[in-house]
Amino acid sequence: MSEQPIVLYERDGRIARITLNRPEHLNAIVDETPGALKAAVERANWDDEVHVIALTGAGRAFCAGYDLKAYAEAPRPVKGSQDMPWDPLIDYQWMRHATDCFMSLWRSLKPVVTKIRGFAVAGGSDIALCSDLVVMAEDARIGYPPARIWGCPTTGMWVYRLGAEKAKRLLLTGDLIDGRTAKEYGLVIDAVPEAELDDYVEALLARIASVPKNQLMMQKLMINQAYDNMGLNSTQTLATFFDGVTRHSPEGVAFKARCEQIGFKAAVKERDSGDPLGWKNAR
């Protein structure tokens, strides 16, 4: 029996439903995920019956970020963690591909509504924030913990959604926030109790789906071009380059060594504890 696709696609009337489908791993991103997501978005865009795209994750979480355990614990060289000296353009090419695939949500001519329960963290937050509207369960959590060590959000969408001060509040700490706070900050369009999440999103999808496709396209294109004019692509170029740097800086190398020594989950727990990082070279 063949394995289930890592991204599911179905059309339900005027709604295309895209689901990240690795629930046993909290829908963590693997090498195939970005391309599969982009292919699903393109399929929806070429389907003349589709007016709006619904994006969610199977099971109890939206997406727990990149599935980095094997990469972090295996000795160099591995993907994202080269031998020294390193070539930054190798990392850039890899992560730019993923970023451009995630941005297919943003560039989609059909609007995208993302539903978050559980977690949308690290690369999972990158995916969610590339959509047009995000609705969270009040107790769901979103954030970018690798901002502490070993990551930079390549889409750069935090600053475009929040402005400089709130983006700094989250990326200078790596803190997670719940749905209520995300709504208060303006990061997401709404947060509702978990029991009401599905019904709320379905009502929003139905409302959008009632609008002619050409009207939806024009409104989205008009709004998005303003972000292009603000330098969105340049921001993403720098952020994607920096993402590779974070894994090869002295601190990134020390974190990698710690992952090999005590395991990825334990090293992440240390990184995110809030205690000063005392690893060698982690200043």
C-alpha positions as CSV (number, residue, x, y, z in Angstrom):
1,M,0.0,0.0,0.0
2,S,1.4,3.4,-1.0
3,E,1.9,6.1,1.6
4,Q,-0.5,8.9,1.9
5,P,0.5,12.1,0.0
6,I,2.2,14.7,2.3
7,V,-0.1,17.4,0.9
8,L,-3.8,16.5,0.2
9,Y,-5.9,18.3,-2.3
10,E,-9.6,18.2,-2.9
11,R,-12.2,20.6,-4.4
12,D,-15.5,21.2,-2.5
13,G,-17.7,23.3,-4.8
14,R,-16.0,26.7,-5.0
15,I,-13.4,25.9,-2.3
16,A,-10.1,24.1,-2.9
17,R,-9.0,22.4,0.3
18,I,-5.2,21.9,0.8
19,T,-4.1,19.9,3.9
20,L,-0.6,19.3,5.2
21,N,-0.7,15.6,5.8
22,R,2.0,14.3,8.2
23,P,-0.2,14.4,11.4
24,E,2.0,11.8,13.2
25,H,4.9,14.3,12.9
26,L,2.7,17.5,13.5
27,N,3.0,18.1,9.7
28,A,6.7,18.9,10.0
29,I,8.2,20.0,6.7
30,V,10.3,17.6,4.7
31,D,12.1,18.0,1.4
32,E,9.0,17.2,-0.6
33,T,6.6,19.5,1.3
34,P,7.4,22.9,-0.4
35,G,7.0,21.6,-3.9
36,A,3.9,19.6,-3.1
37,L,2.3,22.7,-1.5
38,K,3.1,24.8,-4.6
39,A,1.7,22.1,-6.9
40,A,-1.6,22.1,-5.0
41,V,-1.8,25.9,-5.1
42,E,-1.2,25.8,-8.9
43,R,-3.9,23.1,-9.3
44,A,-6.4,25.3,-7.5
45,N,-5.4,28.4,-9.6
46,W,-6.0,26.5,-12.8
47,D,-9.3,25.1,-11.7
48,D,-12.0,27.5,-13.0
49,E,-14.5,26.3,-10.4
50,V,-12.3,27.4,-7.5
51,H,-12.8,30.8,-5.9
52,V,-11.0,30.4,-2.6
53,I,-8.3,28.1,-1.1
54,A,-8.6,26.7,2.4
55,L,-5.2,25.6,4.0
56,T,-4.9,23.6,7.2
57,G,-3.0,20.8,8.8
58,A,-4.2,17.3,9.5
59,G,-4.5,16.2,13.1
60,R,-3.8,18.3,16.1
61,A,-1.4,20.9,14.7
62,F,-1.0,23.1,11.6
63,C,2.8,22.6,11.2
64,A,5.7,22.2,13.7
65,G,8.3,23.6,11.3
66,Y,11.1,21.8,9.5
67,D,11.7,18.1,10.4
68,L,15.3,18.8,11.4
69,K,16.0,16.1,13.9
70,A,18.0,13.9,11.5
71,Y,19.9,16.8,10.0
72,A,20.7,18.3,13.4
73,E,21.9,15.0,15.0
74,A,23.8,13.6,12.1
75,P,27.5,14.6,11.7
76,R,28.4,17.2,9.1
77,P,28.0,17.5,6.2
78,V,24.2,17.3,6.0
79,K,21.7,19.5,4.3
80,G,21.7,22.9,5.9
81,S,24.9,22.2,7.8
82,Q,27.9,22.0,5.6
83,D,31.6,21.3,6.4
84,M,33.7,24.4,6.9
85,P,34.5,26.5,5.0
86,W,31.0,26.6,3.7
87,D,29.4,27.9,0.5
88,P,26.5,30.2,1.5
89,L,24.9,30.0,-2.0
90,I,24.3,26.3,-1.5
91,D,22.1,27.1,1.5
92,Y,20.6,30.0,-0.3
93,Q,19.5,27.9,-3.3
94,W,17.9,25.3,-1.0
95,M,16.0,27.7,1.2
96,R,15.1,30.1,-1.6
97,H,13.3,27.2,-3.4
98,A,11.3,26.5,-0.2
99,T,10.5,30.2,0.3
100,D,9.3,30.6,-3.3
101,C,7.1,27.6,-2.9
102,F,5.6,28.9,0.3
103,M,5.1,32.3,-1.4
104,S,2.9,30.5,-4.0
105,L,0.2,31.1,-1.4
106,W,0.8,34.8,-1.5
107,R,1.1,35.0,-5.3
108,S,-2.0,32.8,-5.8
109,L,-4.6,34.5,-7.8
110,K,-7.2,32.8,-5.6
111,P,-7.3,34.1,-2.0
112,V,-6.0,31.7,0.7
113,V,-7.5,31.3,4.2
114,T,-5.4,29.3,6.7
115,K,-6.8,27.6,9.8
116,I,-4.4,27.0,12.7
117,R,-5.0,24.7,15.6
118,G,-2.2,23.4,17.8
119,F,1.0,24.9,16.6
120,A,2.4,26.9,13.6
121,V,6.0,27.4,14.5
122,A,9.3,28.0,12.7
123,G,8.9,27.1,9.1
124,G,5.2,26.4,9.8
125,S,4.7,30.0,10.7
126,D,6.4,31.0,7.4
127,I,3.8,28.9,5.5
128,A,0.8,30.3,7.4
129,L,1.9,33.9,7.1
130,C,2.2,33.7,3.3
131,S,-1.5,33.2,3.1
132,D,-4.0,36.0,2.9
133,L,-6.1,35.5,6.0
134,V,-5.2,33.4,9.1
135,V,-7.6,32.3,11.7
136,M,-6.3,30.6,14.9
137,A,-7.8,28.7,17.7
138,E,-7.4,30.9,20.8
139,D,-5.2,28.3,22.5
140,A,-3.1,27.6,19.4
141,R,0.5,28.9,19.4
142,I,2.5,30.6,16.7
143,G,6.1,31.9,16.7
144,Y,9.7,31.5,15.3
145,P,11.9,29.9,18.1
146,P,14.9,29.4,15.7
147,A,15.3,33.2,15.8
148,R,17.3,32.4,19.0
149,I,19.8,30.2,17.2
150,W,19.7,28.3,13.9
151,G,17.2,30.2,11.9
152,C,15.9,33.4,10.3
153,P,12.3,33.5,8.9
154,T,13.0,33.5,5.2
155,T,9.6,34.9,4.1
156,G,10.1,38.0,6.2
157,M,6.3,38.2,6.6
158,W,6.5,39.0,10.3
159,V,7.5,42.6,9.7
160,Y,5.0,43.1,6.9
161,R,2.1,41.9,9.1
162,L,3.1,43.4,12.4
163,G,5.4,46.4,11.7
164,A,8.9,46.8,13.1
165,E,8.3,47.0,16.8
166,K,6.1,43.9,17.3
167,A,8.1,41.9,14.8
168,K,11.2,42.7,16.9
169,R,9.4,41.7,20.1
170,L,8.9,38.3,18.7
171,L,12.0,37.7,16.7
172,L,14.4,39.1,19.3
173,T,13.1,36.5,21.8
174,G,11.8,33.6,19.7
175,D,8.7,33.6,21.9
176,L,5.5,31.8,21.0
177,I,2.2,33.7,21.3
178,D,-1.3,32.2,21.5
179,G,-4.2,33.0,19.1
180,R,-5.6,35.7,21.4
181,T,-2.3,37.6,21.4
182,A,-1.8,37.1,17.7
183,K,-5.2,38.7,17.0
184,E,-4.4,41.5,19.4
185,Y,-1.1,42.1,17.7
186,G,-2.8,42.1,14.2
187,L,-0.8,39.0,13.1
188,V,-4.0,37.1,12.3
189,I,-7.5,38.2,11.3
190,D,-9.2,36.4,14.2
191,A,-8.9,33.9,17.0
192,V,-11.9,31.9,18.2
193,P,-12.4,29.0,20.8
194,E,-11.2,25.7,19.5
195,A,-14.7,24.3,19.4
196,E,-15.8,27.1,17.1
197,L,-12.8,27.2,14.8
198,D,-14.1,24.9,12.0
199,D,-17.5,26.6,11.8
200,Y,-16.0,30.1,11.8
201,V,-13.5,29.3,9.0
202,E,-16.2,27.6,6.9
203,A,-18.5,30.7,7.2
204,L,-15.6,32.9,6.1
205,L,-14.8,30.7,3.2
206,A,-18.4,30.6,2.1
207,R,-18.6,34.4,2.2
208,I,-15.4,34.8,0.1
209,A,-16.5,32.1,-2.3
210,S,-19.7,34.0,-3.1
211,V,-17.7,36.8,-4.8
212,P,-16.8,36.6,-8.5
213,K,-13.3,35.3,-9.2
214,N,-12.2,38.4,-11.1
215,Q,-13.2,40.6,-8.2
216,L,-11.2,38.5,-5.8
217,M,-8.2,38.5,-8.0
218,M,-8.2,42.3,-8.5
219,Q,-8.5,43.1,-4.8
220,K,-5.7,40.7,-3.9
221,L,-3.4,41.9,-6.7
222,M,-4.0,45.5,-5.8
223,I,-3.1,44.9,-2.1
224,N,-0.1,42.7,-2.8
225,Q,1.6,45.1,-5.2
226,A,1.9,47.6,-2.4
227,Y,4.0,45.0,-0.5
228,D,6.1,44.4,-3.6
229,N,6.7,48.2,-3.8
230,M,7.8,48.1,-0.1
231,G,10.6,45.7,-1.0
232,L,9.2,42.3,-0.1
233,N,11.4,40.4,-2.5
234,S,14.6,42.2,-1.3
235,T,13.6,41.4,2.3
236,Q,13.2,37.8,1.5
237,T,16.6,37.7,-0.4
238,L,18.4,39.0,2.7
239,A,16.4,36.8,5.1
240,T,17.0,33.6,3.1
241,F,20.8,34.4,3.0
242,F,20.8,35.0,6.7
243,D,19.0,31.8,7.4
244,G,22.0,29.9,6.0
245,V,24.4,32.1,8.0
246,T,22.6,31.2,11.3
247,R,23.5,27.5,10.8
248,H,27.2,28.2,10.1
249,S,27.9,31.0,12.6
250,P,30.0,30.1,15.7
251,E,26.8,29.9,17.7
252,G,25.1,27.8,14.9
253,V,28.1,25.4,14.9
254,A,28.0,25.1,18.7
255,F,24.2,24.4,18.6
256,K,24.8,21.7,15.9
257,A,27.4,20.1,18.1
258,R,25.0,20.2,21.1
259,C,22.3,18.5,19.0
260,E,24.8,15.7,18.2
261,Q,25.7,15.4,21.8
262,I,22.3,15.4,23.6
263,G,19.8,15.2,20.8
264,F,17.9,17.8,18.9
265,K,14.9,18.1,21.2
266,A,17.0,18.5,24.3
267,A,19.2,21.1,22.6
268,V,16.1,23.0,21.5
269,K,14.8,22.9,25.0
270,E,18.1,24.4,26.2
271,R,18.1,27.0,23.4
272,D,14.5,28.1,24.2
273,S,14.7,28.0,28.0
274,G,15.7,31.7,28.4
275,D,18.9,30.9,30.3
276,P,22.1,32.4,28.9
277,L,23.5,30.0,26.4
278,G,26.8,28.7,27.8
279,W,27.9,26.4,25.0
280,K,31.3,27.0,23.6
281,N,31.2,29.8,21.1
282,A,27.6,30.6,21.9
283,R,28.1,34.2,23.0
